Amino acid sequence: MMRLIALAAAAIAACLSLSGGATAQTYPTRTVKFILPYGAASATDITARLLADRLSTRWGKPVIVENRPGGDGIVSIQAFISAADDHTLWFGPAGIFTVQPYEHDTIPYDAKAELLPIVSISDVALAVSMATSANVKTVDQLVALAKSEPGKLNAAAAQGISDFLLFGFFKKMGLDVVKVPYRDIMQAPNDLIEGRIQVLSTSLAVVQPMKAAGRITVLAVTSERRAPAASDVPTGNEAGYPALTFASVGGIFGPRSMSNALRESIAADVRAVAESDPVIPKRLGDIGTIMAIRGPTEFAASVQQQRDKLAEIAKLLGLKAAAQ
């Protein structure tokens, strides 16, 4: 009798396992979806499709990419949270949601609870640039110029981390630089070359073509390591300005219900395909990012470090975080 009860219990457990979330041993049991906060051909999109292709082969299940741009990333995160499914993952830079509380009056979710770090894929290299015609080649020279001409330099930055970092740096250094807002930051590099603005902070990928053409000088990148696509450019730390260093990490996040064991399993699979394929780090380097694979614990620590740094900059700028 006891044997029959045990067998029945095992059968029920098996059924529950099939009807609920996948275990680390069986994952994935069906198609996996990456939801992205950016459109096609963005650096995030290129990275996600590279990984999706390799993981599809490794897992024997399709991995698809769904682009959900808009709302400063809120649209994509809400779609991810609404799915409430361990086969639907959010793929993007942590800076999307860590900066949101300082850019919006209210946030419709608690990102810290809803997005569990699974594995980081890359660090985005942000670049501080000036027109080559300005004949400014270092951050030291930029600081000296801004001090000698208070209120005369115009600067622009991509919304989010780039904006926070650049103007937090100016504030910390006591520099009077005028902020020029852009609806479309992709117009800013041309304005930089034409002299309508003098300083620009964006991802390295945005200015890399004009750097290669000799029209834009990148003074520093904000990553902790030099970017492969601009190995001649120092990091903020190397330039002597730790305030220009920011770990802009990006990767894959899971829903709040996902187990630690499953997160570790997915991270191990991502690490296996990324580190065994030389095409992936090279392609990431070509688009201005740096491959950086971190498991759940290390990735979570990097995201928290980002939150702490943003809180410091926000305090410097007199900004308060919105309620979540």
C-alpha positions as CSV (number, residue, x, y, z in Angstrom):
1,M,0.0,0.0,0.0
2,M,2.8,2.4,0.9
3,R,4.5,1.6,-2.4
4,L,1.3,2.5,-4.3
5,I,1.1,5.8,-2.4
6,A,4.7,6.6,-3.1
7,L,4.2,5.9,-6.8
8,A,1.1,8.0,-6.9
9,A,2.9,10.9,-5.3
10,A,5.7,10.6,-7.8
11,A,3.2,10.7,-10.7
12,I,1.5,13.8,-9.3
13,A,4.9,15.5,-8.8
14,A,5.8,14.7,-12.4
15,C,2.6,16.1,-13.7
16,L,3.0,19.3,-11.7
17,S,6.5,19.6,-13.1
18,L,5.3,19.4,-16.6
19,S,2.5,21.9,-16.1
20,G,4.6,24.4,-14.2
21,G,8.0,26.0,-14.7
22,A,10.8,24.1,-16.2
23,T,13.6,22.6,-14.0
24,A,17.3,23.3,-14.6
25,Q,17.6,19.7,-16.0
26,T,14.7,19.9,-18.5
27,Y,15.0,23.6,-19.6
28,P,13.9,24.6,-22.1
29,T,10.8,22.6,-22.8
30,R,9.6,24.9,-25.6
31,T,10.4,28.1,-27.5
32,V,12.4,30.7,-25.5
33,K,11.7,34.4,-26.2
34,F,14.1,37.3,-25.6
35,I,12.2,40.6,-25.2
36,L,14.4,43.7,-26.0
37,P,13.9,47.4,-25.2
38,Y,15.5,48.4,-28.6
39,G,14.7,48.0,-32.2
40,A,16.3,45.9,-34.9
41,A,20.0,46.5,-35.8
42,S,20.8,48.0,-32.4
43,A,23.8,46.7,-30.5
44,T,21.5,44.9,-28.1
45,D,19.6,43.4,-31.0
46,I,22.7,42.2,-32.7
47,T,24.0,40.6,-29.4
48,A,20.7,39.0,-28.7
49,R,20.4,37.4,-32.1
50,L,24.0,36.0,-31.9
51,L,23.2,34.3,-28.6
52,A,19.7,33.2,-29.7
53,D,21.2,31.4,-32.7
54,R,23.8,29.6,-30.7
55,L,21.5,28.7,-27.8
56,S,18.9,27.3,-30.3
57,T,21.5,24.8,-31.4
58,R,22.6,23.9,-27.9
59,W,19.1,23.6,-26.5
60,G,17.4,22.0,-29.5
61,K,14.5,24.5,-29.1
62,P,13.9,27.8,-30.9
63,V,15.1,31.0,-29.3
64,I,13.4,34.1,-30.8
65,V,13.9,37.8,-30.4
66,E,11.0,40.2,-29.9
67,N,11.8,43.9,-30.2
68,R,9.6,46.1,-28.0
69,P,11.1,49.6,-28.1
70,G,9.4,52.7,-26.6
71,G,8.7,54.3,-23.3
72,D,12.4,54.4,-22.2
73,G,12.3,50.7,-21.9
74,I,9.1,50.5,-19.8
75,V,7.1,49.0,-22.7
76,S,9.5,46.0,-23.0
77,I,9.7,45.4,-19.2
78,Q,6.0,45.5,-18.8
79,A,5.6,42.9,-21.6
80,F,8.2,40.7,-19.9
81,I,6.6,41.0,-16.5
82,S,3.1,40.3,-17.9
83,A,4.3,37.1,-19.5
84,A,5.2,35.7,-16.1
85,D,6.9,32.8,-17.8
86,D,10.4,31.4,-17.3
87,H,10.7,30.9,-21.1
88,T,10.2,34.6,-21.7
89,L,13.4,36.6,-20.7
90,W,14.3,40.2,-20.8
91,F,17.5,41.0,-22.7
92,G,19.1,44.4,-22.4
93,P,21.3,46.8,-20.4
94,A,20.7,47.2,-16.7
95,G,20.9,51.0,-17.2
96,I,17.5,51.0,-18.8
97,F,15.8,50.3,-15.5
98,T,18.3,51.5,-12.9
99,V,18.0,55.0,-14.3
100,Q,14.2,55.0,-14.7
101,P,13.4,56.2,-11.2
102,Y,15.3,59.4,-11.8
103,E,13.6,60.1,-15.2
104,H,10.0,59.3,-14.4
105,D,7.6,60.5,-11.7
106,T,6.3,57.0,-11.2
107,I,7.4,53.5,-12.2
108,P,4.7,50.8,-12.7
109,Y,6.9,48.0,-11.3
110,D,9.7,47.2,-8.9
111,A,12.5,46.3,-11.2
112,K,14.7,45.0,-8.4
113,A,12.0,42.4,-7.6
114,E,10.7,41.7,-11.1
115,L,14.0,41.3,-13.0
116,L,16.3,38.7,-11.7
117,P,19.9,38.8,-13.1
118,I,20.7,35.5,-14.9
119,V,23.9,36.2,-16.9
120,S,25.7,39.3,-18.1
121,I,26.8,39.3,-21.7
122,S,28.6,42.5,-22.3
123,D,29.7,45.9,-20.9
124,V,28.7,48.8,-23.1
125,A,31.6,51.3,-23.7
126,L,30.3,54.9,-23.4
127,A,32.4,57.5,-25.0
128,V,33.1,61.1,-24.2
129,S,33.9,62.8,-27.5
130,M,34.7,66.1,-29.2
131,A,35.2,67.2,-32.8
132,T,38.7,66.6,-34.0
133,S,38.8,70.2,-35.2
134,A,38.5,71.4,-31.6
135,N,42.1,70.1,-31.1
136,V,41.3,68.7,-27.7
137,K,42.8,65.3,-27.3
138,T,42.4,64.5,-23.5
139,V,40.0,64.9,-20.7
140,D,42.6,67.1,-19.0
141,Q,42.4,69.5,-21.9
142,L,38.6,69.4,-21.9
143,V,38.5,70.3,-18.2
144,A,41.0,73.1,-18.8
145,L,39.0,74.5,-21.7
146,A,35.7,74.4,-19.7
147,K,37.3,76.2,-16.8
148,S,38.8,78.9,-19.1
149,E,35.4,79.5,-20.8
150,P,32.6,79.0,-18.3
151,G,29.2,78.7,-19.8
152,K,30.5,78.7,-23.4
153,L,30.7,75.0,-24.1
154,N,27.5,73.1,-25.2
155,A,27.2,69.4,-24.4
156,A,24.8,66.7,-25.2
157,A,24.3,63.1,-24.0
158,A,22.2,60.1,-24.8
159,Q,19.3,59.9,-22.4
160,G,19.9,57.7,-19.4
161,I,23.3,56.6,-18.1
162,S,25.3,58.7,-20.6
163,D,23.4,61.9,-19.5
164,F,23.8,61.1,-15.8
165,L,27.5,60.3,-16.1
166,L,28.5,63.3,-18.2
167,F,26.6,66.0,-16.3
168,G,27.4,64.4,-13.0
169,F,31.1,64.7,-14.0
170,F,30.7,68.3,-14.9
171,K,29.0,69.0,-11.6
172,K,31.7,67.2,-9.6
173,M,34.4,69.1,-11.4
174,G,32.7,72.4,-10.9
175,L,32.4,73.0,-14.6
176,D,29.8,75.4,-16.2
177,V,28.7,73.6,-19.3
178,V,25.4,74.1,-21.1
179,K,23.2,71.1,-21.6
180,V,21.6,70.7,-25.0
181,P,18.7,68.2,-25.1
182,Y,18.1,66.0,-28.1
183,R,15.0,64.1,-29.2
184,D,17.1,61.9,-31.4
185,I,20.7,61.6,-30.2
186,M,21.8,60.2,-33.5
187,Q,21.7,63.8,-34.9
188,A,24.3,64.9,-32.3
189,P,27.5,63.5,-33.9
190,N,26.9,65.7,-37.0
191,D,26.2,68.7,-34.7
192,L,29.4,68.0,-32.8
193,I,31.4,68.1,-36.1
194,E,29.7,71.2,-37.2
195,G,30.4,73.0,-33.9
196,R,26.9,73.4,-32.7
197,I,27.8,71.4,-29.6
198,Q,31.3,70.8,-28.3
199,V,31.0,67.7,-26.1
200,L,29.1,64.5,-26.6
201,S,28.5,61.4,-24.5
202,T,27.0,58.4,-26.2
203,S,27.8,54.7,-26.7
204,L,31.1,54.2,-28.5
205,A,29.2,52.5,-31.4
206,V,27.4,55.8,-32.2
207,V,30.6,57.8,-32.8
208,Q,32.9,55.0,-33.9
209,P,32.4,55.5,-37.7
210,M,33.3,59.2,-37.4
211,K,36.2,58.5,-35.1
212,A,37.5,56.1,-37.8
213,A,37.1,58.8,-40.4
214,G,39.2,61.2,-38.2
215,R,36.4,63.7,-37.6
216,I,35.6,62.9,-34.0
217,T,38.1,62.4,-31.1
218,V,37.1,60.1,-28.3
219,L,38.7,61.4,-25.1
220,A,37.8,58.5,-22.9
221,V,35.6,55.5,-22.6
222,T,33.7,54.9,-19.3
223,S,34.2,51.1,-19.2
224,E,36.5,49.5,-16.7
225,R,38.6,48.0,-19.6
226,R,39.5,49.6,-22.9
227,A,37.1,48.8,-25.7
228,P,38.4,46.5,-28.4
229,A,36.9,48.8,-31.1
230,A,39.0,51.8,-29.7
231,S,42.0,50.3,-28.1
232,D,43.9,53.6,-28.4
233,V,41.4,55.4,-26.2
234,P,42.0,55.4,-22.4
235,T,39.4,54.6,-19.8
236,G,38.2,57.2,-17.4
237,N,40.4,55.7,-14.7
238,E,43.4,55.7,-17.0
239,A,42.7,59.4,-17.9
240,G,42.8,60.2,-14.1
241,Y,39.0,60.7,-13.7
242,P,37.3,57.9,-11.8
243,A,34.1,59.9,-12.0
244,L,34.0,58.9,-15.7
245,T,34.0,55.2,-14.9
246,F,30.8,53.3,-15.0
247,A,30.1,49.6,-15.4
248,S,27.3,49.7,-17.9
249,V,26.4,46.0,-17.8
250,G,23.9,44.2,-20.0
251,G,22.5,40.7,-20.2
252,I,19.6,38.4,-19.6
253,F,17.1,38.7,-16.8
254,G,14.4,36.3,-15.6
255,P,11.0,36.6,-13.8
256,R,10.8,36.8,-10.0
257,S,9.6,33.2,-9.9
258,M,12.7,31.7,-11.5
259,S,14.7,29.4,-9.3
260,N,18.4,30.0,-8.5
261,A,19.2,26.6,-10.0
262,L,17.6,27.4,-13.3
263,R,19.4,30.8,-13.4
264,E,22.7,29.1,-12.9
265,S,21.9,26.5,-15.5
266,I,21.0,29.1,-18.2
267,A,24.1,31.1,-17.3
268,A,26.3,28.0,-17.7
269,D,24.8,27.4,-21.2
270,V,25.3,31.0,-22.2
271,R,28.9,30.9,-21.0
272,A,29.5,27.7,-22.9
273,V,28.3,29.0,-26.2
274,A,29.9,32.5,-25.8
275,E,33.3,31.4,-24.7
276,S,33.6,28.6,-27.3
277,D,32.8,30.7,-30.3
278,P,35.4,33.3,-31.3
279,V,32.9,35.1,-33.6
280,I,30.9,36.3,-30.6
281,P,33.6,38.4,-28.7
282,K,34.8,39.8,-32.1
283,R,31.3,40.8,-33.2
284,L,30.6,42.4,-29.8
285,G,33.9,44.3,-30.1
286,D,33.0,45.5,-33.5
287,I,29.8,47.1,-32.2
288,G,31.6,48.9,-29.4
289,T,30.9,46.5,-26.5
290,I,33.1,44.2,-24.4
291,M,32.1,40.6,-23.8
292,A,31.8,40.1,-20.1
293,I,30.1,36.8,-19.0
294,R,29.0,36.8,-15.3
295,G,26.8,34.4,-13.5
296,P,23.7,35.3,-11.4
297,T,25.5,36.4,-8.2
298,E,28.3,38.4,-9.9
299,F,25.8,39.9,-12.4
300,A,23.5,40.9,-9.5
301,A,26.4,42.6,-7.7
302,S,27.3,44.6,-10.8
303,V,23.7,45.8,-11.2
304,Q,23.6,46.8,-7.5
305,Q,26.9,48.6,-8.0
306,Q,25.3,50.5,-10.8
307,R,22.3,51.5,-8.6
308,D,24.7,52.7,-5.9
309,K,26.7,54.8,-8.4
310,L,23.5,56.3,-9.9
311,A,22.3,57.2,-6.4
312,E,25.6,59.1,-5.7
313,I,25.3,61.0,-9.0
314,A,21.6,61.8,-8.4
315,K,22.4,63.2,-5.0
316,L,25.1,65.4,-6.6
317,L,22.6,66.6,-9.2
318,G,19.8,67.1,-6.6
319,L,17.6,64.5,-8.0
320,K,15.3,62.1,-6.1
321,A,14.2,58.7,-7.1
322,A,10.5,58.1,-8.0
323,A,8.4,55.7,-5.9
324,Q,8.0,52.2,-7.3
